Amino acid sequence: MSHYEKTGNRGHGCCGGIFTLLIVGVVILGLLMFTTDVLKDVEDRILKKFYPQQYSQYVSQYADEYEVEETLVYAVIRTESGFRAEVESSAGARGLMQIMPDTFEWLQTTCDGEVIYTDNELFNPEINIKYGTYYLSMLINHYSGDEKMAVAAYNAGMANVDEWVETYSEDSDTLEHIPYPETQHYVERVEKTKQMYESLYYEDNK
């Protein structure tokens, strides 16, 4: 075999080796991307078990009717009751969105003009979600769209939030400090939970 032929074969082998490495690299990259997608899908499936969309029919219906974000309604339900419709707190708050009976009566008079349901109806998922979402809507409107203030008021009441704004805030329209650790923690939990729902279910719609 000539020197020319040997050199040519070596050159062909070198190129072939590079080509093979490129193919292997592409395959590995593809496998990594596929594995990442699979792992992300598994992670999302697991997280959705902890952040479910139970009672979605009622949440969608009343969130749309009262112009409240679905993610906020889910976040409040999960934080308040963990989606347990039958739960009652030591203070007497009932159902999915943990509404107090006296608040329920007041909400009925504002929404319907009269009291048409007994306190036990708060254990009915549809009724609880309807009035809980209506209450959130009222609070959001009362605080000019400030969700943090609305969520704080859902937990501690409007009178307390109005007092905190007057006492601790330079701007009368902004809640700068929450002196109740329980309410501060509640607001943080609701907001983080809302963000999780947005990421898991609504990110593609943005």
Rosetta constraint file for C-alpha pairs under 8 A:
AtomPair CA 1 CA 5 HARMONIC 6.41 0.50
AtomPair CA 1 CA 6 HARMONIC 6.95 0.50
AtomPair CA 2 CA 6 HARMONIC 6.39 0.50
AtomPair CA 3 CA 7 HARMONIC 6.18 0.50
AtomPair CA 4 CA 8 HARMONIC 6.12 0.50
AtomPair CA 5 CA 9 HARMONIC 6.20 0.50
AtomPair CA 6 CA 10 HARMONIC 6.26 0.50
AtomPair CA 7 CA 11 HARMONIC 6.22 0.50
AtomPair CA 8 CA 12 HARMONIC 6.23 0.50
AtomPair CA 9 CA 13 HARMONIC 6.13 0.50
AtomPair CA 10 CA 14 HARMONIC 6.24 0.50
AtomPair CA 11 CA 15 HARMONIC 6.35 0.50
AtomPair CA 12 CA 16 HARMONIC 6.03 0.50
AtomPair CA 13 CA 17 HARMONIC 6.11 0.50
AtomPair CA 14 CA 18 HARMONIC 6.37 0.50
AtomPair CA 15 CA 19 HARMONIC 6.11 0.50
AtomPair CA 16 CA 20 HARMONIC 6.07 0.50
AtomPair CA 17 CA 21 HARMONIC 6.20 0.50
AtomPair CA 18 CA 22 HARMONIC 6.21 0.50
AtomPair CA 19 CA 23 HARMONIC 6.26 0.50
AtomPair CA 20 CA 24 HARMONIC 6.16 0.50
AtomPair CA 21 CA 25 HARMONIC 6.00 0.50
AtomPair CA 22 CA 26 HARMONIC 6.14 0.50
AtomPair CA 23 CA 27 HARMONIC 6.17 0.50
AtomPair CA 24 CA 28 HARMONIC 6.09 0.50
AtomPair CA 25 CA 29 HARMONIC 6.04 0.50
AtomPair CA 26 CA 30 HARMONIC 6.05 0.50
AtomPair CA 27 CA 31 HARMONIC 6.12 0.50
AtomPair CA 28 CA 32 HARMONIC 6.10 0.50
AtomPair CA 29 CA 33 HARMONIC 6.16 0.50
AtomPair CA 30 CA 34 HARMONIC 6.02 0.50
AtomPair CA 31 CA 35 HARMONIC 5.92 0.50
AtomPair CA 32 CA 36 HARMONIC 6.01 0.50
AtomPair CA 33 CA 37 HARMONIC 6.20 0.50
AtomPair CA 34 CA 38 HARMONIC 6.18 0.50
AtomPair CA 35 CA 39 HARMONIC 6.04 0.50
AtomPair CA 36 CA 40 HARMONIC 6.06 0.50
AtomPair CA 37 CA 41 HARMONIC 6.10 0.50
AtomPair CA 38 CA 42 HARMONIC 6.19 0.50
AtomPair CA 39 CA 43 HARMONIC 6.03 0.50
AtomPair CA 40 CA 44 HARMONIC 6.10 0.50
AtomPair CA 41 CA 45 HARMONIC 6.19 0.50
AtomPair CA 42 CA 46 HARMONIC 6.25 0.50
AtomPair CA 43 CA 47 HARMONIC 6.16 0.50
AtomPair CA 44 CA 48 HARMONIC 6.02 0.50
AtomPair CA 44 CA 200 HARMONIC 6.70 0.50
AtomPair CA 45 CA 49 HARMONIC 6.67 0.50
AtomPair CA 46 CA 50 HARMONIC 7.07 0.50
AtomPair CA 47 CA 51 HARMONIC 6.10 0.50
AtomPair CA 47 CA 200 HARMONIC 7.97 0.50
AtomPair CA 48 CA 52 HARMONIC 5.32 0.50
AtomPair CA 48 CA 200 HARMONIC 7.18 0.50
AtomPair CA 51 CA 78 HARMONIC 7.62 0.50
AtomPair CA 51 CA 196 HARMONIC 7.84 0.50
AtomPair CA 51 CA 197 HARMONIC 6.98 0.50
AtomPair CA 53 CA 74 HARMONIC 7.09 0.50
AtomPair CA 54 CA 83 HARMONIC 7.16 0.50
AtomPair CA 55 CA 59 HARMONIC 6.27 0.50
AtomPair CA 55 CA 125 HARMONIC 7.51 0.50
AtomPair CA 56 CA 60 HARMONIC 5.86 0.50
AtomPair CA 57 CA 61 HARMONIC 6.14 0.50
AtomPair CA 58 CA 62 HARMONIC 6.05 0.50
AtomPair CA 58 CA 126 HARMONIC 5.87 0.50
AtomPair CA 58 CA 129 HARMONIC 6.73 0.50
AtomPair CA 58 CA 130 HARMONIC 7.39 0.50
AtomPair CA 59 CA 63 HARMONIC 5.69 0.50
AtomPair CA 59 CA 70 HARMONIC 6.39 0.50
AtomPair CA 59 CA 73 HARMONIC 6.87 0.50
AtomPair CA 59 CA 74 HARMONIC 7.52 0.50
AtomPair CA 59 CA 129 HARMONIC 6.67 0.50
AtomPair CA 59 CA 130 HARMONIC 7.96 0.50
AtomPair CA 60 CA 64 HARMONIC 5.99 0.50
AtomPair CA 60 CA 70 HARMONIC 6.38 0.50
AtomPair CA 61 CA 65 HARMONIC 6.20 0.50
AtomPair CA 62 CA 66 HARMONIC 5.89 0.50
AtomPair CA 62 CA 67 HARMONIC 7.91 0.50
AtomPair CA 62 CA 129 HARMONIC 7.39 0.50
AtomPair CA 62 CA 130 HARMONIC 5.71 0.50
AtomPair CA 62 CA 133 HARMONIC 6.53 0.50
AtomPair CA 62 CA 134 HARMONIC 7.69 0.50
AtomPair CA 63 CA 67 HARMONIC 5.52 0.50
AtomPair CA 63 CA 68 HARMONIC 4.74 0.50
AtomPair CA 63 CA 69 HARMONIC 6.06 0.50
AtomPair CA 63 CA 70 HARMONIC 5.60 0.50
AtomPair CA 63 CA 73 HARMONIC 7.31 0.50
AtomPair CA 63 CA 133 HARMONIC 6.46 0.50
AtomPair CA 64 CA 68 HARMONIC 6.57 0.50
AtomPair CA 64 CA 69 HARMONIC 7.82 0.50
AtomPair CA 64 CA 70 HARMONIC 7.98 0.50
AtomPair CA 66 CA 133 HARMONIC 7.00 0.50
AtomPair CA 66 CA 134 HARMONIC 6.02 0.50
AtomPair CA 66 CA 137 HARMONIC 6.02 0.50
AtomPair CA 67 CA 137 HARMONIC 6.88 0.50
AtomPair CA 68 CA 72 HARMONIC 7.24 0.50
AtomPair CA 68 CA 73 HARMONIC 7.43 0.50
AtomPair CA 68 CA 133 HARMONIC 7.09 0.50
AtomPair CA 68 CA 136 HARMONIC 7.36 0.50
AtomPair CA 68 CA 137 HARMONIC 6.06 0.50
AtomPair CA 69 CA 73 HARMONIC 6.69 0.50
AtomPair CA 70 CA 74 HARMONIC 6.26 0.50
AtomPair CA 71 CA 75 HARMONIC 6.03 0.50
AtomPair CA 71 CA 194 HARMONIC 5.24 0.50
AtomPair CA 71 CA 195 HARMONIC 7.76 0.50
AtomPair CA 71 CA 197 HARMONIC 5.77 0.50
AtomPair CA 71 CA 198 HARMONIC 6.32 0.50
AtomPair CA 72 CA 76 HARMONIC 6.18 0.50
AtomPair CA 72 CA 190 HARMONIC 7.56 0.50
AtomPair CA 72 CA 191 HARMONIC 7.92 0.50
AtomPair CA 72 CA 194 HARMONIC 5.50 0.50
AtomPair CA 73 CA 77 HARMONIC 6.22 0.50
AtomPair CA 73 CA 133 HARMONIC 6.58 0.50
AtomPair CA 74 CA 78 HARMONIC 6.07 0.50
AtomPair CA 74 CA 194 HARMONIC 7.27 0.50
AtomPair CA 74 CA 197 HARMONIC 7.70 0.50
AtomPair CA 75 CA 79 HARMONIC 6.05 0.50
AtomPair CA 75 CA 190 HARMONIC 5.37 0.50
AtomPair CA 75 CA 191 HARMONIC 7.44 0.50
AtomPair CA 75 CA 193 HARMONIC 5.23 0.50
AtomPair CA 75 CA 194 HARMONIC 4.99 0.50
AtomPair CA 75 CA 197 HARMONIC 7.53 0.50
AtomPair CA 76 CA 80 HARMONIC 5.80 0.50
AtomPair CA 76 CA 97 HARMONIC 6.53 0.50
AtomPair CA 76 CA 190 HARMONIC 6.03 0.50
AtomPair CA 77 CA 81 HARMONIC 5.80 0.50
AtomPair CA 77 CA 82 HARMONIC 6.36 0.50
AtomPair CA 77 CA 83 HARMONIC 6.00 0.50
AtomPair CA 77 CA 96 HARMONIC 5.54 0.50
AtomPair CA 77 CA 97 HARMONIC 5.05 0.50
AtomPair CA 78 CA 82 HARMONIC 4.20 0.50
AtomPair CA 78 CA 83 HARMONIC 5.67 0.50
AtomPair CA 78 CA 193 HARMONIC 7.96 0.50
AtomPair CA 79 CA 186 HARMONIC 7.83 0.50
AtomPair CA 79 CA 189 HARMONIC 7.00 0.50
AtomPair CA 79 CA 190 HARMONIC 6.35 0.50
AtomPair CA 79 CA 193 HARMONIC 7.86 0.50
AtomPair CA 80 CA 96 HARMONIC 6.84 0.50
AtomPair CA 80 CA 97 HARMONIC 5.74 0.50
AtomPair CA 80 CA 98 HARMONIC 6.05 0.50
AtomPair CA 81 CA 85 HARMONIC 7.41 0.50
AtomPair CA 81 CA 87 HARMONIC 6.75 0.50
AtomPair CA 81 CA 95 HARMONIC 7.12 0.50
AtomPair CA 81 CA 96 HARMONIC 5.31 0.50
AtomPair CA 81 CA 97 HARMONIC 6.55 0.50
AtomPair CA 81 CA 98 HARMONIC 6.83 0.50
AtomPair CA 82 CA 96 HARMONIC 7.56 0.50
AtomPair CA 83 CA 96 HARMONIC 5.72 0.50
AtomPair CA 84 CA 95 HARMONIC 6.97 0.50
AtomPair CA 84 CA 96 HARMONIC 5.86 0.50
AtomPair CA 85 CA 95 HARMONIC 4.69 0.50
AtomPair CA 85 CA 96 HARMONIC 4.75 0.50
AtomPair CA 85 CA 123 HARMONIC 5.66 0.50
AtomPair CA 85 CA 124 HARMONIC 7.03 0.50
AtomPair CA 85 CA 125 HARMONIC 6.02 0.50
AtomPair CA 86 CA 94 HARMONIC 7.36 0.50
AtomPair CA 86 CA 95 HARMONIC 5.46 0.50
AtomPair CA 86 CA 96 HARMONIC 7.49 0.50
AtomPair CA 86 CA 123 HARMONIC 5.44 0.50
AtomPair CA 87 CA 94 HARMONIC 6.08 0.50
AtomPair CA 87 CA 95 HARMONIC 5.39 0.50
AtomPair CA 87 CA 96 HARMONIC 7.30 0.50
AtomPair CA 87 CA 123 HARMONIC 7.80 0.50
AtomPair CA 88 CA 92 HARMONIC 5.91 0.50
AtomPair CA 88 CA 93 HARMONIC 5.56 0.50
AtomPair CA 88 CA 94 HARMONIC 4.52 0.50
AtomPair CA 88 CA 95 HARMONIC 6.36 0.50
AtomPair CA 88 CA 98 HARMONIC 7.30 0.50
AtomPair CA 89 CA 93 HARMONIC 5.19 0.50
AtomPair CA 89 CA 94 HARMONIC 6.60 0.50
AtomPair CA 89 CA 98 HARMONIC 7.59 0.50
AtomPair CA 92 CA 100 HARMONIC 6.18 0.50
AtomPair CA 92 CA 101 HARMONIC 7.49 0.50
AtomPair CA 93 CA 98 HARMONIC 4.72 0.50
AtomPair CA 93 CA 99 HARMONIC 4.90 0.50
AtomPair CA 93 CA 100 HARMONIC 4.24 0.50
AtomPair CA 93 CA 101 HARMONIC 6.90 0.50
AtomPair CA 94 CA 98 HARMONIC 4.49 0.50
AtomPair CA 94 CA 99 HARMONIC 5.29 0.50
AtomPair CA 94 CA 100 HARMONIC 6.29 0.50
AtomPair CA 94 CA 101 HARMONIC 7.63 0.50
AtomPair CA 94 CA 122 HARMONIC 5.92 0.50
AtomPair CA 94 CA 123 HARMONIC 6.49 0.50
AtomPair CA 95 CA 99 HARMONIC 6.84 0.50
AtomPair CA 95 CA 122 HARMONIC 5.56 0.50
AtomPair CA 95 CA 123 HARMONIC 4.76 0.50
AtomPair CA 95 CA 124 HARMONIC 7.39 0.50
AtomPair CA 95 CA 125 HARMONIC 7.24 0.50
AtomPair CA 95 CA 128 HARMONIC 6.42 0.50
AtomPair CA 96 CA 123 HARMONIC 7.46 0.50
AtomPair CA 96 CA 125 HARMONIC 6.67 0.50
AtomPair CA 96 CA 128 HARMONIC 6.44 0.50
AtomPair CA 96 CA 129 HARMONIC 7.08 0.50
AtomPair CA 97 CA 128 HARMONIC 6.49 0.50
AtomPair CA 97 CA 129 HARMONIC 6.69 0.50
AtomPair CA 97 CA 132 HARMONIC 5.88 0.50
AtomPair CA 99 CA 103 HARMONIC 6.64 0.50
AtomPair CA 99 CA 104 HARMONIC 6.42 0.50
AtomPair CA 99 CA 122 HARMONIC 7.31 0.50
AtomPair CA 99 CA 128 HARMONIC 7.54 0.50
AtomPair CA 99 CA 132 HARMONIC 6.92 0.50
AtomPair CA 100 CA 104 HARMONIC 6.13 0.50
AtomPair CA 101 CA 105 HARMONIC 6.33 0.50
AtomPair CA 101 CA 119 HARMONIC 5.57 0.50
AtomPair CA 101 CA 122 HARMONIC 8.00 0.50
AtomPair CA 102 CA 106 HARMONIC 6.36 0.50
AtomPair CA 103 CA 107 HARMONIC 6.05 0.50
AtomPair CA 104 CA 108 HARMONIC 6.19 0.50
AtomPair CA 104 CA 119 HARMONIC 7.43 0.50
AtomPair CA 104 CA 131 HARMONIC 7.34 0.50
AtomPair CA 105 CA 109 HARMONIC 6.46 0.50
AtomPair CA 105 CA 115 HARMONIC 5.91 0.50
AtomPair CA 106 CA 110 HARMONIC 6.36 0.50
AtomPair CA 107 CA 111 HARMONIC 5.88 0.50
AtomPair CA 107 CA 131 HARMONIC 6.81 0.50
AtomPair CA 107 CA 134 HARMONIC 7.96 0.50
AtomPair CA 107 CA 135 HARMONIC 7.08 0.50
AtomPair CA 108 CA 112 HARMONIC 5.29 0.50
AtomPair CA 108 CA 113 HARMONIC 6.57 0.50
AtomPair CA 108 CA 114 HARMONIC 5.93 0.50
AtomPair CA 108 CA 115 HARMONIC 5.31 0.50
AtomPair CA 108 CA 116 HARMONIC 7.14 0.50
AtomPair CA 108 CA 131 HARMONIC 7.80 0.50
AtomPair CA 109 CA 113 HARMONIC 4.23 0.50
AtomPair CA 109 CA 114 HARMONIC 4.34 0.50
AtomPair CA 109 CA 115 HARMONIC 5.75 0.50
AtomPair CA 110 CA 114 HARMONIC 7.64 0.50
AtomPair CA 111 CA 134 HARMONIC 7.96 0.50
AtomPair CA 112 CA 116 HARMONIC 7.96 0.50
AtomPair CA 117 CA 121 HARMONIC 6.24 0.50
AtomPair CA 118 CA 122 HARMONIC 7.93 0.50
AtomPair CA 120 CA 124 HARMONIC 7.84 0.50
AtomPair CA 121 CA 127 HARMONIC 6.77 0.50
AtomPair CA 121 CA 128 HARMONIC 7.55 0.50
AtomPair CA 122 CA 127 HARMONIC 6.35 0.50
AtomPair CA 122 CA 128 HARMONIC 5.08 0.50
AtomPair CA 123 CA 127 HARMONIC 7.91 0.50
AtomPair CA 123 CA 128 HARMONIC 6.74 0.50
AtomPair CA 124 CA 128 HARMONIC 6.03 0.50
AtomPair CA 125 CA 129 HARMONIC 6.02 0.50
AtomPair CA 126 CA 130 HARMONIC 6.01 0.50
AtomPair CA 127 CA 131 HARMONIC 6.27 0.50
AtomPair CA 128 CA 132 HARMONIC 5.83 0.50
AtomPair CA 129 CA 133 HARMONIC 5.79 0.50
AtomPair CA 130 CA 134 HARMONIC 6.12 0.50
AtomPair CA 131 CA 135 HARMONIC 5.98 0.50
AtomPair CA 132 CA 136 HARMONIC 6.32 0.50
AtomPair CA 133 CA 137 HARMONIC 6.19 0.50
AtomPair CA 134 CA 138 HARMONIC 6.28 0.50
AtomPair CA 135 CA 139 HARMONIC 6.26 0.50
AtomPair CA 135 CA 154 HARMONIC 7.94 0.50
AtomPair CA 136 CA 140 HARMONIC 6.08 0.50
AtomPair CA 136 CA 150 HARMONIC 6.83 0.50
AtomPair CA 136 CA 151 HARMONIC 7.62 0.50
AtomPair CA 136 CA 154 HARMONIC 7.10 0.50
AtomPair CA 137 CA 141 HARMONIC 6.18 0.50
AtomPair CA 138 CA 142 HARMONIC 6.01 0.50
AtomPair CA 139 CA 143 HARMONIC 6.19 0.50
AtomPair CA 139 CA 150 HARMONIC 4.93 0.50
AtomPair CA 139 CA 151 HARMONIC 7.93 0.50
AtomPair CA 139 CA 153 HARMONIC 7.18 0.50
AtomPair CA 139 CA 154 HARMONIC 7.50 0.50
AtomPair CA 139 CA 158 HARMONIC 7.99 0.50
AtomPair CA 140 CA 144 HARMONIC 6.16 0.50
AtomPair CA 140 CA 145 HARMONIC 4.84 0.50
AtomPair CA 140 CA 146 HARMONIC 6.13 0.50
AtomPair CA 140 CA 147 HARMONIC 6.06 0.50
AtomPair CA 140 CA 149 HARMONIC 7.76 0.50
AtomPair CA 140 CA 150 HARMONIC 5.16 0.50
AtomPair CA 141 CA 145 HARMONIC 5.66 0.50
AtomPair CA 142 CA 150 HARMONIC 7.95 0.50
AtomPair CA 143 CA 147 HARMONIC 7.84 0.50
AtomPair CA 143 CA 149 HARMONIC 6.56 0.50
AtomPair CA 143 CA 150 HARMONIC 6.49 0.50
AtomPair CA 143 CA 173 HARMONIC 7.56 0.50
AtomPair CA 146 CA 150 HARMONIC 6.35 0.50
AtomPair CA 147 CA 151 HARMONIC 6.06 0.50
AtomPair CA 148 CA 152 HARMONIC 6.14 0.50
AtomPair CA 148 CA 175 HARMONIC 7.74 0.50
AtomPair CA 148 CA 187 HARMONIC 6.77 0.50
AtomPair CA 149 CA 153 HARMONIC 6.08 0.50
AtomPair CA 149 CA 161 HARMONIC 7.02 0.50
AtomPair CA 149 CA 174 HARMONIC 7.77 0.50
AtomPair CA 149 CA 175 HARMONIC 6.28 0.50
AtomPair CA 150 CA 154 HARMONIC 6.15 0.50
AtomPair CA 151 CA 155 HARMONIC 6.52 0.50
AtomPair CA 151 CA 187 HARMONIC 6.09 0.50
AtomPair CA 151 CA 190 HARMONIC 7.76 0.50
AtomPair CA 152 CA 156 HARMONIC 5.99 0.50
AtomPair CA 152 CA 157 HARMONIC 7.40 0.50
AtomPair CA 152 CA 161 HARMONIC 6.87 0.50
AtomPair CA 152 CA 183 HARMONIC 6.15 0.50
AtomPair CA 152 CA 184 HARMONIC 7.53 0.50
AtomPair CA 152 CA 186 HARMONIC 7.55 0.50
AtomPair CA 152 CA 187 HARMONIC 5.95 0.50
AtomPair CA 153 CA 157 HARMONIC 4.30 0.50
AtomPair CA 153 CA 158 HARMONIC 4.83 0.50
AtomPair CA 153 CA 159 HARMONIC 7.98 0.50
AtomPair CA 153 CA 160 HARMONIC 7.37 0.50
AtomPair CA 153 CA 161 HARMONIC 5.83 0.50
AtomPair CA 154 CA 158 HARMONIC 7.61 0.50
AtomPair CA 155 CA 183 HARMONIC 6.33 0.50
AtomPair CA 155 CA 186 HARMONIC 7.39 0.50
AtomPair CA 156 CA 160 HARMONIC 6.30 0.50
AtomPair CA 156 CA 161 HARMONIC 7.16 0.50
AtomPair CA 156 CA 183 HARMONIC 6.57 0.50
AtomPair CA 157 CA 161 HARMONIC 6.57 0.50
AtomPair CA 158 CA 162 HARMONIC 5.96 0.50
AtomPair CA 159 CA 163 HARMONIC 6.20 0.50
AtomPair CA 160 CA 164 HARMONIC 6.19 0.50
AtomPair CA 161 CA 165 HARMONIC 6.21 0.50
AtomPair CA 161 CA 175 HARMONIC 7.67 0.50
AtomPair CA 162 CA 166 HARMONIC 6.27 0.50
AtomPair CA 163 CA 167 HARMONIC 6.00 0.50
AtomPair CA 164 CA 168 HARMONIC 5.61 0.50
AtomPair CA 164 CA 169 HARMONIC 7.31 0.50
AtomPair CA 164 CA 175 HARMONIC 7.09 0.50
AtomPair CA 164 CA 177 HARMONIC 7.08 0.50
AtomPair CA 164 CA 178 HARMONIC 6.79 0.50
AtomPair CA 164 CA 179 HARMONIC 7.61 0.50
AtomPair CA 165 CA 169 HARMONIC 5.03 0.50
AtomPair CA 165 CA 171 HARMONIC 7.78 0.50
AtomPair CA 165 CA 172 HARMONIC 5.97 0.50
AtomPair CA 165 CA 173 HARMONIC 7.28 0.50
AtomPair CA 165 CA 174 HARMONIC 6.50 0.50
AtomPair CA 165 CA 175 HARMONIC 5.23 0.50
AtomPair CA 165 CA 176 HARMONIC 7.16 0.50
AtomPair CA 165 CA 177 HARMONIC 7.75 0.50
AtomPair CA 166 CA 172 HARMONIC 6.24 0.50
AtomPair CA 168 CA 175 HARMONIC 7.80 0.50
AtomPair CA 168 CA 176 HARMONIC 6.66 0.50
AtomPair CA 168 CA 177 HARMONIC 6.12 0.50
AtomPair CA 169 CA 174 HARMONIC 6.54 0.50
AtomPair CA 169 CA 175 HARMONIC 6.22 0.50
AtomPair CA 169 CA 176 HARMONIC 5.42 0.50
AtomPair CA 169 CA 177 HARMONIC 7.13 0.50
AtomPair CA 178 CA 183 HARMONIC 7.04 0.50
AtomPair CA 178 CA 184 HARMONIC 5.78 0.50
AtomPair CA 179 CA 184 HARMONIC 7.57 0.50
AtomPair CA 180 CA 184 HARMONIC 6.20 0.50
AtomPair CA 181 CA 185 HARMONIC 5.99 0.50
AtomPair CA 182 CA 186 HARMONIC 6.07 0.50
AtomPair CA 183 CA 187 HARMONIC 6.11 0.50
AtomPair CA 184 CA 188 HARMONIC 6.35 0.50
AtomPair CA 185 CA 189 HARMONIC 6.15 0.50
AtomPair CA 186 CA 190 HARMONIC 6.20 0.50
AtomPair CA 187 CA 191 HARMONIC 6.16 0.50
AtomPair CA 188 CA 192 HARMONIC 6.12 0.50
AtomPair CA 189 CA 193 HARMONIC 5.98 0.50
AtomPair CA 190 CA 194 HARMONIC 5.99 0.50
AtomPair CA 191 CA 195 HARMONIC 6.26 0.50
AtomPair CA 192 CA 196 HARMONIC 6.31 0.50
AtomPair CA 193 CA 197 HARMONIC 6.36 0.50
AtomPair CA 194 CA 198 HARMONIC 6.27 0.50
AtomPair CA 195 CA 199 HARMONIC 6.18 0.50
AtomPair CA 196 CA 200 HARMONIC 6.11 0.50
AtomPair CA 197 CA 201 HARMONIC 5.79 0.50
AtomPair CA 197 CA 202 HARMONIC 7.10 0.50
AtomPair CA 198 CA 202 HARMONIC 4.75 0.50
AtomPair CA 198 CA 203 HARMONIC 5.70 0.50
AtomPair CA 199 CA 203 HARMONIC 5.09 0.50
AtomPair CA 202 CA 206 HARMONIC 6.97 0.50
